[in-house]
Amino acid sequence: MYALVDCNSFFCSVEKVFHPGLEGKPVCVLSNNDGCIVALTPEAKACGLHRGDPIFKVKDIVKRHGVHVFSTNMKLYSAMSQRVTSILRKSIHHVENYSIDESFLDLDGYERFHDLVKLMHDVKERIRLCTDIPVSIGIAPSKTLAKMASKFAKQYKGYNGVCMIDTDEKRRKALELFDLADVWGIGRHTLEKLNYLGVHSPLVFADKSESWVKSNLHKPGVQTWLELNGTSSIDTSEVRHNQTICTSRSFGEMVSDLDSLKASVASFAASCANKLRGQQSVCKSVMVFVSSNRFREDLKQYGNAATASFITSTSDTIEITKAAIQCLESIYQSGIMYKKTGVVVSEITPESPLQLDLFDPNQKRKERKELMKAMDEINHRFGSKTLRLAVEGTGQQSWHVKCEHRSPNYLTDIDGILTVKV
């Protein structure tokens, strides 16, 4: 059996932890540059707000209903996520983080010594006491069914936050009530194909024969079919290493000068390199793209991209940044008001074993690897970007994102520690 622990409205719940007066009030969290709503509470939904709404289009609703708005603060959310994970790991032996607000628990063998529902209620209560984050937990023989059960646990208060699908009768009832479009593993194209073939519900799909599924769908579709029938077949550890890593941002203000664009690209390239080292991998190529503001029809429009390849796969910040800036220089056009740049690293492989090249221009890879390790340790200890390349610039720059409603980093910044006056 598997359990999926899903933090309810996670971004909003974290904000409410540090703003207790918001309990029961509408709250929403905005995307980068305070552009669109990316998370909201049920109270905010009841006001007529939806995920993805541009904030400027719904500002009247926000003002009328007194909706509390926050800018995204991934450092704060990540720190709280780590606390939730720590509690899970102390309760269950095998925990696999699937996303910042979801974790799979392997409950194999626990049923011999525990009532699984009671065990998960205890875990849920422990998380509430230690973090004040509400969670919904689904228990089932496969991960797909566990995700479905967690949604039922969130939707129906009668479950008190924990729903278990442990019989074939419960499984069929859940499949009958669930929306096919919401099934984990069924994307837009698969959904269109299934609808074209006359399949409009998870139960109808699960009742199809294995030969029918194999003849009409690829491996992921077959795996989803097996999961819906209670057979565990999806190994989420297979997707731990991203095939590509992209870091991009829309600017707080449009920029046109090359130096500002270089600073943004260098910053994004450094973030990509840091993520590569964090997952012990290297990349073979880097791509840089730029674009103007497509919503400003009064301005000249431009968008382009360039790619560079490395002789030897790398995760070296200096090497990746140098290549990224060369790509930028090759596509830069003066007189354009740029709104966005981005860096994508691809052809990602594990860092070991690493195939070297006789003609590698970087003859000091061992020393550079030690340099990157020291740089990461300093930034981990003293804060992100404590050490950075000079080309990234210093201080607040015009291309930095807007975050007018961002909360302090209460859990990771000593200057942001919450103080209580009594």
C-alpha positions as CSV (number, residue, x, y, z in Angstrom):
1,M,0.0,0.0,0.0
2,Y,1.0,3.6,-0.7
3,A,0.0,6.8,0.9
4,L,0.1,10.3,-0.7
5,V,0.4,13.2,1.7
6,D,-0.8,16.4,0.0
7,C,-0.5,19.7,1.7
8,N,-3.7,21.7,1.2
9,S,-3.3,25.0,-0.6
10,F,0.3,24.8,0.4
11,F,1.6,28.3,-0.5
12,C,-1.4,29.9,1.1
13,S,-1.2,27.6,4.2
14,V,2.4,28.6,4.8
15,E,1.5,32.3,4.6
16,K,-1.4,31.7,7.1
17,V,1.0,30.0,9.5
18,F,2.8,33.3,10.0
19,H,-0.3,35.4,9.8
20,P,-2.7,33.7,12.2
21,G,-5.4,36.4,11.7
22,L,-6.0,35.1,8.1
23,E,-7.7,32.0,9.2
24,G,-11.0,31.7,7.4
25,K,-10.2,34.7,5.2
26,P,-9.6,34.7,1.4
27,V,-5.9,34.5,0.6
28,C,-4.0,34.1,-2.7
29,V,-0.4,33.9,-3.8
30,L,0.9,35.5,-7.0
31,S,3.3,34.2,-9.6
32,N,6.7,35.8,-10.4
33,N,6.4,39.5,-11.1
34,D,3.1,39.5,-9.2
35,G,1.4,38.6,-12.4
36,C,-1.2,35.8,-12.0
37,I,-2.8,33.9,-9.1
38,V,-1.0,30.6,-8.6
39,A,-2.5,29.5,-5.3
40,L,-5.7,30.4,-3.4
41,T,-7.8,29.3,-0.5
42,P,-11.3,28.0,-0.8
43,E,-12.5,31.3,0.6
44,A,-10.8,33.1,-2.3
45,K,-12.4,30.7,-4.8
46,A,-15.8,31.6,-3.2
47,C,-15.1,35.2,-4.1
48,G,-14.9,34.3,-7.8
49,L,-11.2,34.1,-8.1
50,H,-9.5,31.3,-10.1
51,R,-6.0,29.9,-10.5
52,G,-4.3,31.6,-13.4
53,D,-6.3,34.9,-13.2
54,P,-4.1,37.9,-14.0
55,I,-4.2,40.0,-10.9
56,F,-4.8,43.3,-12.8
57,K,-8.0,41.8,-14.2
58,V,-9.5,40.8,-10.8
59,K,-8.2,43.7,-8.7
60,D,-11.8,44.9,-8.2
61,I,-12.8,41.5,-6.7
62,V,-9.7,41.5,-4.5
63,K,-10.5,45.0,-3.2
64,R,-14.2,44.3,-2.7
65,H,-13.8,41.1,-0.7
66,G,-10.6,42.1,1.1
67,V,-8.5,39.3,-0.4
68,H,-5.1,39.1,1.2
69,V,-2.4,38.9,-1.5
70,F,1.2,37.6,-1.2
71,S,4.1,37.4,-3.6
72,T,5.6,33.9,-4.1
73,N,8.4,33.2,-1.7
74,M,9.9,29.8,-2.7
75,K,12.6,30.0,0.0
76,L,9.9,30.1,2.7
77,Y,7.8,27.4,1.1
78,S,10.8,25.1,0.5
79,A,11.9,25.5,4.2
80,M,8.4,24.6,5.4
81,S,8.3,21.6,2.9
82,Q,11.5,20.3,4.4
83,R,9.9,20.5,7.9
84,V,6.9,18.5,6.7
85,T,9.2,15.9,5.1
86,S,11.3,15.6,8.3
87,I,8.1,14.7,10.2
88,L,7.1,12.2,7.6
89,R,10.6,10.5,7.7
90,K,10.4,10.2,11.5
91,S,7.0,8.5,11.1
92,I,7.5,6.2,8.0
93,H,10.7,4.5,6.9
94,H,10.4,5.2,3.1
95,V,9.4,8.7,2.0
96,E,9.7,9.9,-1.5
97,N,9.2,13.6,-2.3
98,Y,7.2,14.0,-5.5
99,S,6.8,17.8,-5.4
100,I,7.2,20.7,-2.9
101,D,3.8,19.8,-1.4
102,E,3.4,16.1,-2.1
103,S,5.1,13.0,-0.8
104,F,4.6,9.3,-1.3
105,L,4.9,6.9,1.6
106,D,5.6,3.2,1.1
107,L,3.4,1.5,3.7
108,D,4.4,-2.1,2.7
109,G,4.3,-4.2,5.8
110,Y,2.8,-1.6,8.1
111,E,-0.6,-3.1,7.8
112,R,0.6,-6.1,9.9
113,F,1.2,-3.9,12.9
114,H,-1.0,-0.8,12.4
115,D,-4.4,0.3,11.4
116,L,-3.3,2.3,8.3
117,V,-6.1,4.9,8.6
118,K,-5.3,5.5,12.3
119,L,-1.6,5.6,11.5
120,M,-2.1,8.3,8.9
121,H,-4.4,10.3,11.1
122,D,-1.6,10.3,13.7
123,V,0.8,11.5,11.0
124,K,-1.7,14.2,9.9
125,E,-2.1,15.4,13.5
126,R,1.7,15.5,14.1
127,I,2.2,17.6,11.0
128,R,-0.6,20.0,12.2
129,L,0.9,20.3,15.7
130,C,4.5,20.9,14.5
131,T,3.9,23.1,11.4
132,D,0.2,24.0,11.4
133,I,0.0,22.9,7.8
134,P,-3.3,21.0,6.9
135,V,-2.8,17.9,4.8
136,S,-5.0,15.4,3.0
137,I,-3.8,11.8,2.8
138,G,-4.9,9.1,0.3
139,I,-4.1,5.4,0.9
140,A,-4.3,2.8,-1.9
141,P,-2.4,-0.2,-3.5
142,S,-1.0,2.1,-6.3
143,K,0.3,5.6,-6.4
144,T,-2.3,6.8,-9.0
145,L,-5.2,5.5,-6.8
146,A,-3.5,7.1,-3.7
147,K,-3.5,10.5,-5.5
148,M,-7.2,10.0,-6.3
149,A,-7.9,9.1,-2.6
150,S,-6.1,12.2,-1.4
151,K,-8.4,14.3,-3.5
152,F,-11.4,12.6,-2.0
153,A,-9.9,13.2,1.4
154,K,-9.6,16.9,0.6
155,Q,-13.0,17.2,-1.0
156,Y,-15.2,15.3,1.5
157,K,-15.0,16.4,5.1
158,G,-16.4,13.0,6.3
159,Y,-13.0,11.4,5.7
160,N,-11.4,13.8,8.2
161,G,-8.4,14.2,5.9
162,V,-7.7,10.5,5.3
163,C,-9.3,8.3,2.6
164,M,-8.3,4.7,2.0
165,I,-9.1,2.6,-1.1
166,D,-8.5,-0.9,0.0
167,T,-11.3,-3.0,-1.6
168,D,-12.3,-3.5,-5.2
169,E,-15.7,-2.0,-4.4
170,K,-14.2,1.2,-3.2
171,R,-11.8,1.3,-6.2
172,R,-14.7,1.0,-8.7
173,K,-16.7,3.6,-6.8
174,A,-13.8,6.0,-6.8
175,L,-13.2,5.5,-10.5
176,E,-16.9,6.1,-11.2
177,L,-16.9,9.4,-9.4
178,F,-13.5,10.7,-10.6
179,D,-13.0,13.0,-13.6
180,L,-10.9,11.3,-16.3
181,A,-9.1,14.6,-17.0
182,D,-7.9,14.7,-13.4
183,V,-6.3,11.2,-13.4
184,W,-2.6,11.4,-12.8
185,G,-0.7,10.3,-16.0
186,I,-3.5,11.3,-18.4
187,G,-2.4,14.4,-20.3
188,R,-4.3,16.4,-22.8
189,H,-3.4,14.4,-25.9
190,T,-4.1,11.1,-24.1
191,L,-7.4,12.5,-22.9
192,E,-8.4,13.5,-26.4
193,K,-7.5,10.1,-27.8
194,L,-9.4,8.3,-25.1
195,N,-12.5,10.5,-25.7
196,Y,-12.2,9.8,-29.4
197,L,-12.2,6.1,-28.7
198,G,-15.3,6.4,-26.6
199,V,-13.7,6.4,-23.1
200,H,-15.0,9.2,-20.9
201,S,-14.5,8.0,-17.3
202,P,-11.7,6.3,-15.4
203,L,-13.9,3.3,-14.7
204,V,-14.6,2.7,-18.4
205,F,-10.8,3.0,-19.1
206,A,-9.9,0.6,-16.2
207,D,-12.5,-2.0,-17.5
208,K,-10.8,-2.1,-21.0
209,S,-8.8,-5.2,-21.8
210,E,-5.0,-5.2,-21.6
211,S,-4.7,-6.0,-25.3
212,W,-7.0,-3.0,-26.1
213,V,-4.9,-0.6,-24.0
214,K,-1.6,-1.9,-25.5
215,S,-2.9,-1.5,-29.0
216,N,-4.1,2.0,-28.5
217,L,-1.7,3.6,-26.0
218,H,2.0,3.9,-25.3
219,K,3.8,2.6,-22.2
220,P,2.7,5.5,-19.9
221,G,-1.0,4.8,-20.8
222,V,-0.6,1.1,-20.1
223,Q,1.1,2.0,-16.7
224,T,-1.8,4.3,-15.8
225,W,-4.3,1.5,-16.7
226,L,-2.5,-1.0,-14.5
227,E,-2.4,1.6,-11.7
228,L,-6.2,2.2,-11.9
229,N,-6.6,-1.6,-11.6
230,G,-4.6,-1.6,-8.4
231,T,-1.3,-2.8,-9.8
232,S,1.6,-0.6,-8.8
233,S,3.7,0.1,-12.0
234,I,4.9,3.7,-11.9
235,D,8.4,4.2,-10.4
236,T,8.5,8.0,-9.7
237,S,12.2,7.7,-8.9
238,E,12.8,7.3,-12.6
239,V,12.0,11.0,-13.1
240,R,14.1,12.4,-10.3
241,H,16.7,13.6,-12.8
242,N,15.2,16.3,-15.1
243,Q,15.9,15.8,-18.8
244,T,16.1,19.6,-19.2
245,I,16.4,22.4,-16.6
246,C,15.0,25.8,-17.5
247,T,15.4,29.0,-15.5
248,S,13.6,32.1,-16.9
249,R,11.8,35.2,-15.7
250,S,9.7,38.0,-17.0
251,F,11.4,41.2,-16.0
252,G,9.9,43.7,-13.5
253,E,10.7,46.4,-16.0
254,M,11.6,46.1,-19.7
255,V,15.3,46.5,-20.5
256,S,17.1,47.2,-23.7
257,D,20.8,47.4,-22.9
258,L,23.1,44.4,-23.3
259,D,24.7,44.6,-19.9
260,S,21.4,44.1,-18.1
261,L,20.5,41.2,-20.3
262,K,23.9,39.7,-19.6
263,A,23.3,40.0,-15.9
264,S,19.9,38.2,-16.1
265,V,21.3,35.4,-18.4
266,A,24.3,35.0,-16.1
267,S,22.1,34.7,-13.0
268,F,19.8,32.2,-14.7
269,A,22.8,30.1,-16.0
270,A,24.2,30.0,-12.5
271,S,20.8,28.8,-11.2
272,C,20.8,26.0,-13.8
273,A,24.3,25.0,-12.9
274,N,23.5,24.9,-9.2
275,K,20.5,22.6,-9.9
276,L,22.7,20.3,-12.0
277,R,25.1,19.9,-9.1
278,G,22.3,19.5,-6.7
279,Q,21.1,16.4,-8.6
280,Q,24.7,15.2,-9.3
281,S,24.3,15.6,-13.0
282,V,26.0,17.4,-16.0
283,C,24.7,18.9,-19.2
284,K,26.0,18.7,-22.8
285,S,24.3,21.9,-24.2
286,V,22.9,25.2,-23.2
287,M,20.2,27.3,-24.9
288,V,19.4,31.0,-24.3
289,F,16.2,32.7,-25.5
290,V,15.0,36.3,-25.4
291,S,11.7,37.9,-26.2
292,S,10.0,41.3,-26.2
293,N,6.7,42.2,-24.6
294,R,4.1,40.6,-26.8
295,F,1.3,42.6,-25.0
296,R,2.9,45.9,-26.1
297,E,1.8,46.1,-29.8
298,D,3.1,49.6,-29.9
299,L,6.7,48.4,-29.5
300,K,8.8,46.5,-32.0
301,Q,8.5,42.7,-31.4
302,Y,11.4,40.3,-31.4
303,G,12.2,36.8,-30.1
304,N,15.1,34.5,-30.8
305,A,17.2,31.7,-29.3
306,A,20.7,30.3,-29.7
307,T,22.3,27.0,-28.5
308,A,25.9,26.1,-27.6
309,S,27.3,22.6,-27.0
310,F,30.2,21.5,-24.7
311,I,33.0,19.2,-25.7
312,T,32.7,17.6,-22.2
313,S,29.5,17.6,-20.3
314,T,29.6,20.0,-17.4
315,S,27.9,21.6,-14.3
316,D,30.5,24.3,-13.9
317,T,28.9,27.7,-13.4
318,I,31.7,29.6,-15.1
319,E,31.7,27.4,-18.1
320,I,27.9,27.3,-18.6
321,T,27.6,31.1,-18.0
322,K,30.4,31.9,-20.5
323,A,28.6,29.8,-23.2
324,A,25.2,31.3,-22.3
325,I,26.5,34.9,-22.7
326,Q,28.1,34.0,-26.0
327,C,24.7,32.8,-27.1
328,L,23.0,36.0,-25.9
329,E,25.5,38.1,-27.8
330,S,24.8,36.2,-31.0
331,I,21.1,37.0,-30.9
332,Y,21.0,40.4,-29.2
333,Q,19.5,43.3,-31.2
334,S,19.7,46.9,-30.1
335,G,16.6,49.0,-29.9
336,I,14.4,46.2,-28.6
337,M,12.6,46.5,-25.3
338,Y,13.1,43.0,-23.8
339,K,10.7,41.6,-21.3
340,K,12.1,38.1,-20.8
341,T,15.2,35.9,-21.1
342,G,15.8,32.3,-20.2
343,V,18.4,29.6,-20.0
344,V,17.8,26.0,-20.7
345,V,20.4,23.2,-20.1
346,S,19.8,19.9,-21.8
347,E,21.3,16.5,-22.7
348,I,21.6,15.9,-19.0
349,T,23.4,12.8,-17.7
350,P,24.8,11.6,-14.3
351,E,28.0,13.3,-13.4
352,S,29.7,9.9,-13.0
353,P,31.1,8.3,-15.0
354,L,32.1,11.3,-17.1
355,Q,33.5,10.9,-20.6
356,L,36.5,13.2,-21.0
357,D,37.9,14.5,-24.3
358,L,41.5,14.8,-25.3
359,F,40.9,18.3,-26.8
360,D,38.9,19.6,-23.8
361,P,39.7,23.3,-23.5
362,N,39.2,23.1,-19.7
363,Q,42.3,21.3,-18.4
364,K,41.6,21.9,-14.8
365,R,38.3,20.2,-14.2
366,K,39.3,18.7,-10.9
367,E,40.3,22.1,-9.5
368,R,37.1,23.8,-10.9
369,K,35.0,21.1,-9.4
370,E,36.5,21.8,-6.0
371,L,35.9,25.5,-6.6
372,M,32.2,24.9,-7.4
373,K,31.9,22.7,-4.2
374,A,33.4,25.5,-2.1
375,M,31.1,28.1,-3.7
376,D,28.0,25.9,-3.1
377,E,29.0,25.4,0.6
378,I,29.3,29.1,1.2
379,N,26.0,29.9,-0.5
380,H,24.3,27.2,1.4
381,R,25.6,28.4,4.7
382,F,25.3,32.2,4.2
383,G,22.5,32.4,1.7
384,S,21.9,32.1,-2.0
385,K,24.0,34.4,-4.2
386,T,26.4,35.3,-1.4
387,L,29.1,34.2,-3.9
388,R,28.4,34.9,-7.5
389,L,30.0,35.9,-10.8
390,A,30.7,39.6,-11.3
391,V,28.7,39.6,-14.5
392,E,25.5,38.9,-12.5
393,G,25.7,42.4,-11.0
394,T,24.9,43.6,-7.5
395,G,21.9,45.1,-5.8
396,Q,18.4,45.5,-7.1
397,Q,18.4,45.7,-10.9
398,S,15.6,46.7,-13.3
399,W,15.2,43.2,-14.7
400,H,14.6,41.7,-11.2
401,V,11.1,40.4,-10.7
402,K,8.4,42.3,-8.8
403,C,7.6,41.0,-5.3
404,E,5.8,43.8,-3.6
405,H,3.8,41.5,-1.3
406,R,6.5,39.0,-0.3
407,S,6.7,37.8,3.3
408,P,10.1,37.6,5.1
409,N,12.0,34.4,5.1
410,Y,10.9,33.5,8.6
411,L,12.6,30.1,8.7
412,T,15.9,30.7,7.0
413,D,16.9,34.4,7.6
414,I,17.8,35.4,11.1
415,D,16.7,39.0,10.3
416,G,13.3,37.7,9.3
417,I,12.6,35.7,12.5
418,L,9.1,36.5,13.7
419,T,8.9,38.6,16.8
420,V,6.0,38.6,19.2
421,K,5.2,41.6,21.4
422,V,3.5,40.8,24.7
